[in-house]
């Protein structure tokens, strides 16, 4: 799955989609897709990621208590 890194605007390939949808994980392994060589996977904070369209990640992916909190 590909997401956008907010601060750099670069595309990130998420290596562990299961961790992405787990609200108890704040970080996912991924790698930038910029330049000619593929870098080694590194950790990315979910709060620094959006979908390619610019939409934020769903609350159920980032907040383990999303059912208990009201906005």
Secondary structure in CASP SS format (residue, H / E / C, confidence):
PFRMAT SS
TARGET T0000
AUTHOR 0000-0000-0000
METHOD secondary structure of the structure
MODEL  1
X C 1.00
X E 1.00
X E 1.00
X E 1.00
X E 1.00
X C 1.00
X C 1.00
X C 1.00
X C 1.00
X C 1.00
X E 1.00
X E 1.00
X E 1.00
X E 1.00
X C 1.00
X C 1.00
X H 1.00
X H 1.00
X H 1.00
X H 1.00
X H 1.00
X C 1.00
X C 1.00
X C 1.00
X C 1.00
X C 1.00
X E 1.00
X E 1.00
X E 1.00
X E 1.00
X E 1.00
X E 1.00
X C 1.00
X C 1.00
X C 1.00
X C 1.00
X C 1.00
X C 1.00
X C 1.00
X C 1.00
X C 1.00
X E 1.00
X E 1.00
X E 1.00
X E 1.00
X H 1.00
X H 1.00
X H 1.00
X E 1.00
X E 1.00
X C 1.00
X C 1.00
X C 1.00
X C 1.00
X C 1.00
X E 1.00
X C 1.00
X C 1.00
X H 1.00
X H 1.00
X H 1.00
X H 1.00
X C 1.00
X C 1.00
X C 1.00
X C 1.00
X C 1.00
X C 1.00
X C 1.00
X C 1.00
X C 1.00
END
